[in-house]
Amino acid sequence: MSTKSLPKVSSASIKRLGQLNWLEIIGLVGLGFVVALVQANLRLPLRLPGWRGLIWLTPLVTTRLLTSSFGAASVTGLSAAGFSFLLGVRNNPFDWFFYLVVGELLDLAYHFGRKWRQKVWFWTVAAGLTHLTKPVVMIVFSAFGFRVSGSLILKSPVYPLLTHLLFGALAGFLGSLTVLCVKRIRRAS
């Protein structure tokens, strides 16, 4: 048993960690609600795997770039997952899981990609790769015998992988381009 005392932590050092304030949390939870609401009510038979990622991943990338607080995308993903349960989103029974995972991955990309945070190409690549988690997990599930929605993944996984990568990259491009261009215009003014 260790007899060393724990280091002293003051409230000032806790506040310096860049925590979210209540107004930001309410905004992020509200965005998660909007994402779940749009996903629950949007009915477009495009027959393109991954196209919905363009709709929910763009605001997630935008949110991640608008706040410097760690965990912003995770809070939005968590609230979108919770509201998707409440609203009964039935596009895919695992959508809640992907909201959580993609939010965490975007936060990790923001944290570890400090050097490239202000680059549109970085968010294009990061969002494309994070959106790939859905077909990759679905392929793994189908390999272990779990029934997966979407017959395209069972027939040929190449097409869903490419479309998820494309729509994720497009979402990252649009979200980051919007925020970074607005920030540059503000700095120039």
PEJOWO-V802641 format. One record per residue. N is the residue number from 1. RES is the residue in one letter. SS is DSSP state (A for helix, B for strand, O for the rest). PSI is psi in whole degrees, -180 to 180 (* if undefined). BURIAL is b if it has 16 or more other C-alpha atoms within 10 Angstrom, else e. Layout:
BEGIN
n:N res:RES ss:SS psi:PSI burial:BURIAL
n:N res:RES ss:SS psi:PSI burial:BURIAL
END
This chain:
BEGIN
n:1 res:M ss:O psi:134 burial:e
n:2 res:S ss:O psi:136 burial:e
n:3 res:T ss:O psi:3 burial:e
n:4 res:K ss:O psi:143 burial:e
n:5 res:S ss:O psi:158 burial:e
n:6 res:L ss:O psi:152 burial:e
n:7 res:P ss:O psi:148 burial:e
n:8 res:K ss:O psi:136 burial:e
n:9 res:V ss:O psi:125 burial:e
n:10 res:S ss:O psi:163 burial:e
n:11 res:S ss:A psi:-27 burial:e
n:12 res:A ss:A psi:-38 burial:e
n:13 res:S ss:A psi:-28 burial:e
n:14 res:I ss:A psi:-40 burial:e
n:15 res:K ss:A psi:-26 burial:e
n:16 res:R ss:O psi:-12 burial:e
n:17 res:L ss:O psi:-3 burial:e
n:18 res:G ss:O psi:38 burial:e
n:19 res:Q ss:O psi:159 burial:e
n:20 res:L ss:O psi:141 burial:b
n:21 res:N ss:O psi:172 burial:e
n:22 res:W ss:A psi:-37 burial:e
n:23 res:L ss:A psi:-41 burial:e
n:24 res:E ss:A psi:-42 burial:e
n:25 res:I ss:A psi:-43 burial:b
n:26 res:I ss:A psi:-42 burial:e
n:27 res:G ss:A psi:-42 burial:e
n:28 res:L ss:A psi:-40 burial:b
n:29 res:V ss:A psi:-39 burial:b
n:30 res:G ss:A psi:-40 burial:b
n:31 res:L ss:A psi:-40 burial:b
n:32 res:G ss:A psi:-38 burial:b
n:33 res:F ss:A psi:-43 burial:b
n:34 res:V ss:A psi:-42 burial:b
n:35 res:V ss:A psi:-47 burial:b
n:36 res:A ss:A psi:-38 burial:b
n:37 res:L ss:A psi:-44 burial:b
n:38 res:V ss:A psi:-43 burial:b
n:39 res:Q ss:A psi:-34 burial:b
n:40 res:A ss:A psi:-30 burial:b
n:41 res:N ss:A psi:-6 burial:e
n:42 res:L ss:O psi:120 burial:e
n:43 res:R ss:O psi:87 burial:e
n:44 res:L ss:O psi:116 burial:e
n:45 res:P ss:O psi:71 burial:e
n:46 res:L ss:O psi:-22 burial:e
n:47 res:R ss:O psi:35 burial:e
n:48 res:L ss:O psi:116 burial:e
n:49 res:P ss:O psi:133 burial:b
n:50 res:G ss:O psi:-3 burial:b
n:51 res:W ss:O psi:-27 burial:b
n:52 res:R ss:A psi:-24 burial:b
n:53 res:G ss:A psi:-30 burial:b
n:54 res:L ss:A psi:-35 burial:b
n:55 res:I ss:A psi:-42 burial:b
n:56 res:W ss:A psi:-21 burial:b
n:57 res:L ss:A psi:-29 burial:b
n:58 res:T ss:A psi:-50 burial:b
n:59 res:P ss:A psi:-27 burial:b
n:60 res:L ss:A psi:-43 burial:b
n:61 res:V ss:A psi:-42 burial:b
n:62 res:T ss:A psi:-45 burial:b
n:63 res:T ss:A psi:-41 burial:b
n:64 res:R ss:A psi:-35 burial:b
n:65 res:L ss:A psi:-22 burial:b
n:66 res:L ss:A psi:-26 burial:e
n:67 res:T ss:O psi:143 burial:e
n:68 res:S ss:O psi:1 burial:e
n:69 res:S ss:O psi:134 burial:b
n:70 res:F ss:O psi:133 burial:b
n:71 res:G ss:O psi:3 burial:b
n:72 res:A ss:A psi:-48 burial:b
n:73 res:A ss:A psi:-31 burial:b
n:74 res:S ss:A psi:-41 burial:b
n:75 res:V ss:A psi:-43 burial:b
n:76 res:T ss:A psi:-43 burial:b
n:77 res:G ss:A psi:-40 burial:b
n:78 res:L ss:A psi:-43 burial:b
n:79 res:S ss:A psi:-36 burial:b
n:80 res:A ss:A psi:-39 burial:b
n:81 res:A ss:A psi:-46 burial:b
n:82 res:G ss:A psi:-44 burial:b
n:83 res:F ss:A psi:-28 burial:b
n:84 res:S ss:A psi:-33 burial:b
n:85 res:F ss:A psi:-45 burial:e
n:86 res:L ss:A psi:-38 burial:e
n:87 res:L ss:A psi:-11 burial:e
n:88 res:G ss:O psi:44 burial:e
n:89 res:V ss:O psi:125 burial:b
n:90 res:R ss:O psi:28 burial:e
n:91 res:N ss:O psi:-44 burial:e
n:92 res:N ss:O psi:132 burial:e
n:93 res:P ss:O psi:-12 burial:e
n:94 res:F ss:O psi:9 burial:e
n:95 res:D ss:A psi:-40 burial:b
n:96 res:W ss:A psi:-39 burial:b
n:97 res:F ss:A psi:-40 burial:e
n:98 res:F ss:A psi:-32 burial:b
n:99 res:Y ss:A psi:-44 burial:b
n:100 res:L ss:A psi:-49 burial:b
n:101 res:V ss:A psi:-45 burial:b
n:102 res:V ss:A psi:-38 burial:b
n:103 res:G ss:A psi:-45 burial:b
n:104 res:E ss:A psi:-44 burial:b
n:105 res:L ss:A psi:-37 burial:b
n:106 res:L ss:A psi:-38 burial:b
n:107 res:D ss:A psi:-40 burial:b
n:108 res:L ss:A psi:-39 burial:b
n:109 res:A ss:A psi:-40 burial:b
n:110 res:Y ss:A psi:-42 burial:b
n:111 res:H ss:A psi:-47 burial:e
n:112 res:F ss:A psi:-16 burial:e
n:113 res:G ss:O psi:42 burial:e
n:114 res:R ss:A psi:-36 burial:e
n:115 res:K ss:A psi:-31 burial:e
n:116 res:W ss:A psi:10 burial:e
n:117 res:R ss:O psi:-35 burial:b
n:118 res:Q ss:O psi:20 burial:b
n:119 res:K ss:O psi:132 burial:e
n:120 res:V ss:A psi:-39 burial:b
n:121 res:W ss:A psi:-34 burial:b
n:122 res:F ss:A psi:-45 burial:b
n:123 res:W ss:A psi:-27 burial:b
n:124 res:T ss:A psi:-47 burial:b
n:125 res:V ss:A psi:-45 burial:b
n:126 res:A ss:A psi:-45 burial:b
n:127 res:A ss:A psi:-38 burial:b
n:128 res:G ss:A psi:-44 burial:b
n:129 res:L ss:A psi:-37 burial:b
n:130 res:T ss:A psi:-32 burial:b
n:131 res:H ss:A psi:-19 burial:b
n:132 res:L ss:A psi:-14 burial:b
n:133 res:T ss:A psi:-34 burial:b
n:134 res:K ss:A psi:-56 burial:b
n:135 res:P ss:A psi:-31 burial:b
n:136 res:V ss:A psi:-45 burial:b
n:137 res:V ss:A psi:-39 burial:e
n:138 res:M ss:A psi:-37 burial:b
n:139 res:I ss:A psi:-43 burial:b
n:140 res:V ss:A psi:-44 burial:e
n:141 res:F ss:A psi:-45 burial:e
n:142 res:S ss:A psi:-30 burial:e
n:143 res:A ss:A psi:-31 burial:e
n:144 res:F ss:O psi:9 burial:e
n:145 res:G ss:O psi:4 burial:e
n:146 res:F ss:O psi:143 burial:e
n:147 res:R ss:O psi:129 burial:e
n:148 res:V ss:O psi:139 burial:b
n:149 res:S ss:O psi:143 burial:e
n:150 res:G ss:O psi:100 burial:e
n:151 res:S ss:A psi:-18 burial:e
n:152 res:L ss:A psi:-35 burial:e
n:153 res:I ss:A psi:-34 burial:b
n:154 res:L ss:A psi:-34 burial:e
n:155 res:K ss:A psi:-55 burial:e
n:156 res:S ss:O psi:116 burial:e
n:157 res:P ss:A psi:-8 burial:e
n:158 res:V ss:A psi:-47 burial:e
n:159 res:Y ss:A psi:-50 burial:e
n:160 res:P ss:A psi:-36 burial:b
n:161 res:L ss:A psi:-45 burial:b
n:162 res:L ss:A psi:-42 burial:b
n:163 res:T ss:A psi:-38 burial:b
n:164 res:H ss:A psi:-41 burial:b
n:165 res:L ss:A psi:-44 burial:b
n:166 res:L ss:A psi:-50 burial:b
n:167 res:F ss:A psi:-35 burial:b
n:168 res:G ss:A psi:-43 burial:b
n:169 res:A ss:A psi:-40 burial:b
n:170 res:L ss:A psi:-40 burial:b
n:171 res:A ss:A psi:-44 burial:b
n:172 res:G ss:A psi:-39 burial:b
n:173 res:F ss:A psi:-50 burial:b
n:174 res:L ss:A psi:-45 burial:b
n:175 res:G ss:A psi:-46 burial:b
n:176 res:S ss:A psi:-37 burial:b
n:177 res:L ss:A psi:-43 burial:b
n:178 res:T ss:A psi:-52 burial:e
n:179 res:V ss:A psi:-47 burial:b
n:180 res:L ss:A psi:-34 burial:b
n:181 res:C ss:A psi:-42 burial:e
n:182 res:V ss:A psi:-42 burial:e
n:183 res:K ss:A psi:-40 burial:e
n:184 res:R ss:A psi:-38 burial:e
n:185 res:I ss:A psi:-41 burial:e
n:186 res:R ss:A psi:-40 burial:e
n:187 res:R ss:A psi:-35 burial:e
n:188 res:A ss:A psi:-26 burial:e
n:189 res:S ss:O psi:* burial:e
END
